[in-house]
Amino acid sequence: MSDAEKSPVTSHLIGDCSRCVKCGTCQYVCPVFTVRPEESMAPRGKLALVEAVTQGHLDGTSRYKEYLETCLLCGACEEACPNNVETVSIMSRGRTNVPQNVRLRTVKGLILTYLFRAVNVYRYAMRMGRTFQYFLFRRIPASSGMRRRFPMPVITSDRTLPVLAKEFFRDRHKGEVSKGTGPRVGIFTGCAGNFVYTDYNEAILSLLDWLGAAVIVPPDQVCCGLPAFAGGAQETAKDLALKNFEAFKKWDLDFIVTGCASCSSHLTQGYVPILMEAGVEKNSAERFVAGIQDINVFFHNAGLLEKLRELGPVGERPLKVTYHHPCHLVRHQHIREEPEELIRAIPGAEYVPMAEADRCCGLAGSFGVEHYDISKEINDRKVRNIADSGADLVVTSCPGCLLHIRDGLRRNGREDIEAMHIMVLMEKQVQKAREQKVQEGEGEEKQLRVAN
Amino acid sequence: MTGSHAHAIDKIPLDGKVKARVRSIVGKENCSDQREDLFLYAYDGMNRRYLPDMVAHPETAGQISAIVKLANEEGFAVVPRGAGSGLTGGSLAIDGGLVITTQKMRRILEIDADSMTAWVESGVLNVELQEAAKKQGLFFPPDPASLNFSTLGGNAAENAGGPRAVKYGVTREYVMALEVVLPTGEIIKTGSAAIKCVTGYDLTGLMVGSEGTLGFITKLLVRLLPIPESIGTLLMGFPDLRMASRAVAKIMASRVIPSTLEFMDRSAVDCVRDYLDMDLPEDTSALLLVEVDGSGVSVERETEILEKVGRGIGASIVFRARNSEERDSLWKARRSISPAIMKIRRMKINEDVSVPRMKIPDLIDGIEEISRKRDVKIVNFGHAGDGNVHVNVLVDPDDPAEMARGDQAVSDIFHLVVSLEGSLSGEHGIGISKAPFLGLELNEASQEVMRKIKRALDPRDIFNPHKSFDFQPASASREIPRSYE
């Protein structure tokens, strides 16, 4: 390839790939390679392919694309790499290194490009899904834009499927929903938290209320855009980012919090360049992003730890709680201590760490659908680690991980171990502790919102 | 090498008919000639690329035997490959041909806790054996840096060592018996399950370290040891390297055999200073990381002796780990060298020379001189206990002049090593990267012995040809060049 033919992107790609010296360190930590020990599954193998295609030695074939897509983007290889190769970014960019006809021939491509953009159609599709899910479960996937990020209605029949919420979170709570005197906090619900697992957003709302925050749920917020971005539908990702920017900006917020690890990861790490490309000034884009926090971090810094500790013990025997670190928090945002410290402070909970707590659960959005067999095997290891920890329940901060872990627990006959969002557990225990105090005659006057 | 010595025969690429026969032997799901797959098996840890014609993943020794017989009939090259983590190009298809992997031969067949042995297939990873042995209170002493991803078959083929070699020795000491497919296709068993065995030539010893040129290892019987009860870890800093070297001699003389004795010279210390959890005195020119293992009582006693020896010689800092977190933090110094090096230059030429251990200071002095003369940065660290030094010549691949100076420096270093009665490779093997220098260390007669052995076992020269010796740089023309921008 002559210099003139090289675009800046591909020229960077070769340089970035060439940092990989093929030592093999990444193989041991890669969850996919561990269950499929073949070079095509190894991070270094995928890098070799991106390099060969970018140099023009190899065509961007559908086989190439398939190998590249058999990757969780969990970032474990990056963390272990002695040469700091940015494999996650190279994989995402490498996937665009494929001719149009190979890239966008899937239904997924069409969904990513069109459905997410048409916000009203998307919401309508989810509503229809809610109504008909009991009769026509398998028809939902075709209409659901959540398929990529959150593949709940799946083609296979042996998977545990969550049920769409009877009332979506943003239908129930709109605008300024709690008029506390503290900081003004906006909730970014995330798609999963709006349509399916509304319980964690109810819990966040309740806990924010308890802290005395003014809580706002901007009604016109949309999907964060990560599924579109990761799938190469850049225009859609830009539209969505801009809609969210405008939806939150008008409420004059001190913080924007979210209980979805993937959303917060994309909002904090992806939004500035995307917004700038959409015409937002650098300063305002950066200011917007600076106020966004994962809910664990927000509560940790906002003094919730002290408030939790004041509540005192609950129940006769503390619940043994273990925590699964979502990739989007622990590696993509380096958030590790905060959720662990919060669990230690939850009344009536005892934190029991599991082995390999930060190893990917195996879902990784649509990976869990397209490679369910690999995904299941990775998940089985997670379930073994959860069971070996001796925990009564496992909590996490990502609705995707939660879905997958619940599925794994059921498949392995370990439904005795409960799985829930960390905020749901926290709210439940706080509720119990406060009721206990009321009975003991020292309760606060204001009652907690009852989550359902 | 001159043509008269080599019995090189031109290799014939696999045509459609031959590929179909390979397919019928291993099954079509266990082989591929798709270009994507060829690129995936074109490299190893040496980071060079040679495309094979085909890659096969057999499941049994019988299948390998059938393929090798076919190769003898048709005249194509076969290249054994484990995890592809070797650093000298031993698993590269430099003549094209068929790459045969062990990735489908990954069963631990038996662990006998009473006789402390294990039968494994050659594709089992070192770490997988460690984890299985640990459940029985046992461990496999060879611990190459690649233990988390290299195979036992590869460890045996390269006779891999590691930090524990100073006390426990290298892979050869732990391989009791092998199942091997010969270059002519016969399957043989070498060695014995009995610890003492002198029946006939030591074919196990011949195969271990033969870099896949004399046979394809399919099964290994390895020796295991009980996991020591306790480990003691010390980091010592010295204002000059000769002092550290005297400390090593003194440690050995004090009747303490460390399980690990790693050193870093000034260049390496400067690299890792920022990564450490402690402050090092400014004048620290050498670090020793020392470990002892054994019963709790003996570890306590030996750690005290080590501390005393270090201070007696004049260590400016002696730090003893009191728990596993502190131990990890000390090891961080050693582990952070590689990432630190990569911040200086994008590429390192890593050579693992070894010298008699008291000559390490002479080696390092000589390397400093070479570094000045050739104007390249060189970082040295390694195993002080056995004299095995990792010499890292740092170069910028975008700078052809510096790359050339780097190559000259490597050549200078090999000459220096041989003049110090050392060896070109302590643990990485010769492969293709050091083959051109073999004559420095081995005289013509001893090379001829090796050639005779090779010819006797591989008369058609189809089995991992041109590796270890008689490497023909001409075949390097098949290489797919790297590109950095």
Contacts between the chains, C-beta under 8 A, distances in Angstrom:
chain1	res1	chain2	res2	distance
A	11	B	485	6.0
A	14	B	483	5.5
A	14	B	484	7.0
A	14	B	485	6.1
A	15	B	484	6.1
A	15	B	485	5.4
A	18	B	346	7.4
A	18	B	397	7.4
A	18	B	482	6.6
A	18	B	483	7.0
A	18	B	484	4.7
A	19	B	342	7.5
A	19	B	346	6.7
A	21	B	45	7.5
A	21	B	47	4.8
A	21	B	347	7.9
A	22	B	43	4.9
A	22	B	44	6.7
A	22	B	45	5.9
A	22	B	46	7.9
A	22	B	47	4.7
A	22	B	84	7.6
A	23	B	45	5.3
A	23	B	85	6.8
A	23	B	146	7.6
A	24	B	45	6.2
A	24	B	83	6.0
A	24	B	84	6.8
A	24	B	85	4.1
A	24	B	146	6.5
A	24	B	149	4.3
A	24	B	150	7.3
A	25	B	148	7.3
A	25	B	149	6.6
A	27	B	83	7.2
A	27	B	148	7.9
A	27	B	149	4.6
A	28	B	125	8.0
A	28	B	127	6.8
A	28	B	148	3.9
A	28	B	149	4.9
A	37	B	103	5.6
A	37	B	106	7.1
A	38	B	40	7.9
A	38	B	57	8.0
A	38	B	103	6.2
A	39	B	40	3.9
A	39	B	41	6.1
A	39	B	84	7.1
A	40	B	36	7.5
A	40	B	37	7.0
A	40	B	40	5.5
A	45	B	40	4.8
A	48	B	39	5.9
A	48	B	40	6.4
A	48	B	42	7.4
A	48	B	43	6.1
A	48	B	49	8.0
A	49	B	36	6.3
A	49	B	39	6.1
A	49	B	40	7.0
A	51	B	483	8.0
A	52	B	39	4.9
A	55	B	483	5.5
A	57	B	39	7.3
A	57	B	480	6.4
A	58	B	35	5.9
A	58	B	36	6.5
A	58	B	39	6.0
A	59	B	35	8.0
A	61	B	36	6.7
A	63	B	34	6.4
A	63	B	36	4.9
A	64	B	36	5.6
A	67	B	36	6.7
A	82	B	338	4.1
A	82	B	339	5.1
A	82	B	342	7.1
A	83	B	338	7.4
A	83	B	339	7.0
A	83	B	342	4.9
A	84	B	339	6.4
A	84	B	342	6.8
